[in-house]
Amino acid sequence: MNCILLNLAAEPFNNPSIRRAAAMAINRPQYAKEIDDNVLPVSDGLFTPGSPYYSTTAYPSYNPTEAKKLVKQVEKSTGKPVTFTFGSTNGPAAIREQEYLQQAWQDVGFVVKNTIVEQNDLINNALAGTFEALEWRQFGAVDPDLNYIFWSTTTILSSSLSINMARNTDPQLQAALELGRQSTDPATRAKAYQTVNKRLAIDLPYLWTDRAVWSVESDLKVQNWNNPTTPTGAPAYGMIGGSIWPTQIWLS
C-alpha cells in the first residue's frame, strides 16, 4: 500500500485530531488520477476487496473544510502553527507526490517543509523515529501475521530503533494481532485482521493513498519462475516481494 508514514510519538502527529485533519486533506481519487494516472486503485486500508481480511472502515473521507477546522482548533489551543517536515526520496515520481501532498496540507492550514533524502536514510530515519511524516510503501505480505513486527506495540522501544516505525500503541490493535497469530481457525483470523484494518483507520498511523500494482515479466525461455512447489509437491507461493525460487526454474 502506498501511504504516508506518521510518527505518533512526536509532535504534531501525537495528536489524533491532527492525524485526522491530515487524512481529510487528501483527495485520494484525485491523487490516484494526478499522481498515478488512474492506474493504481484508491486505498482506504490494508487489504484489497476479495481478501478474507478485507473490511470496510471508518477511514476519513476527503473533507478540507473539517480539516481546516481541526487545524485551527489545535492552533488556538497551542498558540502556534501546526508544522511538520515531510520526507521523500529523490526520484522524480516521489518528488511529484511530495509536492502534491504538501500543497493539499497547506491548503487546510498546515505549514509543511519538504525534505529529500536517500532511500537508505529514509528507512533509517523511520527506524530511529527521527521523522514526522514520510512517503512510504509497505504491507504486501501474503499473510498479515508477517507484518506483526511492524504493527505490534511490543516492538516499540523506549530508545534507539523500533520496527513499529509509526510508534502506534493501540491496545485493541495489539489484541487483534495476538488473536490473529494464535488462532488456526480461518474465520477467527479473518475477523482479527479485519479488526486490525478498522483500528488503523481510527488510529491513523498511516495515511492511505493508493495501492501499488506490480508487473513482472520474463523472457518466454524462462519457465516455471512463479509456480513453485514445496519438497512434498504441494503448491507454494510464487514471487513475494521480488523473491523467487531459482532452483525450480529452467530455460526452454
Sequence and secondary structure as in RCSB ss.txt:
>XXXX:A:sequence
MNCILLNLAAEPFNNPSIRRAAAMAINRPQYAKEIDDNVLPVSDGLFTPGSPYYSTTAYPSYNPTEAKKLVKQVE
KSTGKPVTFTFGSTNGPAAIREQEYLQQAWQDVGFVVKNTIVEQNDLINNALAGTFEALEWRQFGAVDPDLNYIF
WSTTTILSSSLSINMARNTDPQLQAALELGRQSTDPATRAKAYQTVNKRLAIDLPYLWTDRAVWSVESDLKVQNW
NNPTTPTGAPAYGMIGGSIWPTQIWLS
>XXXX:A:secstr
 EEEEE TTSTTTTSHHHHHHHHHT  HHHHHHHHHTTTS B SSSS TTSTT          HHHHHHHHHHHH
HHHTS  EEEEEE SSHHHHHHHHHHHHHHHHTT EEEEEE  HHHHHHHHHHT  SEEEEE    SSGGGGHHH
H GGG  SSS  SSTT    HHHHHHHHHHHH   HHHHHHHHHHHHHHHHHH SEEE B         TTEEST
T  B TTS B    BTTB  GGG EE 
